[in-house]
């Protein structure tokens, strides 16, 4: 079975679409840091007070263990940030993977079909 390689004419469109997706991902991640992270840190204020007196890793661990909402919120923020940075780094070093290229091409074709439906050619 022959592999379908996207034509070079799609390259700029794929790059633009990928950049758009990454900008949305950055916006979502920053939104998490500006909304979820402060709420999570606010829930941990008693733990921070205790840690300011005497810092121990076990106190930090138990503070997060007994404040699950805060731990989940901070974990979500950190996880999204790490995933985003790894994706950006992987793209810089190796470019788009086959799977990413396939998803982008599908999205690009869907976008082009929907544009054609909205703006039919005039006769």
C-alpha positions in Angstrom: 0.0 0.0 0.0 1.5 3.3 -1.0 1.9 6.0 1.6 0.2 9.2 1.0 2.6 12.1 1.3 1.2 15.6 1.5 2.0 17.7 -1.4 4.4 20.6 -0.8 1.6 23.1 -1.5 0.0 22.1 1.8 3.2 22.8 3.8 2.5 26.5 4.5 -1.2 25.7 5.4 -0.1 22.9 7.7 2.4 25.1 9.5 -0.2 27.9 9.9 -2.7 25.4 11.2 -0.2 23.9 13.6 0.8 27.3 14.9 -2.8 28.2 15.4 -3.4 25.0 17.5 -0.2 25.7 19.5 -1.3 29.3 20.2 -4.7 28.0 21.4 -2.9 25.5 23.6 -0.6 28.3 25.0 -3.7 30.4 25.7 -5.5 27.5 27.5 -2.4 26.7 29.6 -1.9 30.4 30.6 -5.6 30.5 31.4 -5.1 27.6 33.8 -2.2 29.3 35.4 -4.2 32.5 35.9 -7.3 30.8 37.2 -6.7 27.3 38.6 -3.2 27.8 40.0 -4.1 30.8 42.3 -7.2 29.0 43.6 -5.1 25.9 44.3 -2.4 27.9 46.1 -5.0 29.7 48.1 -6.3 26.3 49.3 -2.8 25.5 50.5 -2.4 28.7 52.6 -2.4 26.8 55.9 0.3 24.4 54.5 2.4 27.3 53.4 2.2 28.8 56.8 3.4 25.6 58.3 6.1 25.3 55.7 7.4 28.8 56.4 8.1 27.8 60.0 9.9 24.5 59.3 10.2 23.2 55.7 10.2 19.4 55.3 9.3 17.4 52.3 6.9 15.3 54.3 5.0 18.4 55.3 4.7 19.4 51.7 3.6 15.9 50.7 0.9 15.7 53.4 -0.2 19.2 52.6 -0.9 18.1 49.0 -2.3 14.7 50.1 -4.9 16.3 52.4 -5.8 19.1 49.9 -6.6 17.0 46.9 -8.3 19.7 45.0 -5.2 21.9 45.2 -3.0 19.0 44.3 -5.1 18.2 41.2 -5.2 21.8 40.2 -1.5 22.3 40.4 -0.9 18.9 38.8 -3.1 19.9 35.9 -1.2 23.2 35.4 2.2 21.6 35.6 1.2 18.7 33.4 -0.2 20.9 30.7 2.9 23.1 30.8 5.3 20.2 30.6 3.3 18.6 27.7 3.2 21.9 25.8 6.9 22.5 26.2 7.8 18.9 25.2 5.6 19.3 22.1 7.2 22.5 21.1 10.7 21.1 21.7 9.9 17.9 19.7 8.6 20.1 16.8 11.7 22.2 16.8 14.1 19.2 16.7 12.2 16.7 14.6 9.3 18.6 12.9 5.8 17.1 12.6 5.3 13.4 13.2 3.3 11.4 10.7 0.4 11.2 13.1 0.4 15.0 13.7 0.7 15.6 9.9 -2.2 13.2 9.3 -4.4 15.0 11.9 -3.5 18.4 10.5 -4.3 17.3 7.0 -7.6 15.9 8.0 -8.4 19.2 9.9 -7.3 21.2 6.9 -9.5 19.2 4.5 -12.4 19.6 6.9 -11.8 23.3 7.1 -11.7 23.6 3.3 -14.9 21.6 2.8 -16.7 23.7 5.3 -15.5 26.9 3.6 -16.8 25.6 0.2 -20.2 24.8 1.7 -20.5 28.3 3.2 -19.2 30.1 0.1 -20.4 28.2 -3.0 -18.8 29.3 -6.3 -21.0 31.9 -8.0 -22.2 31.1 -11.5 
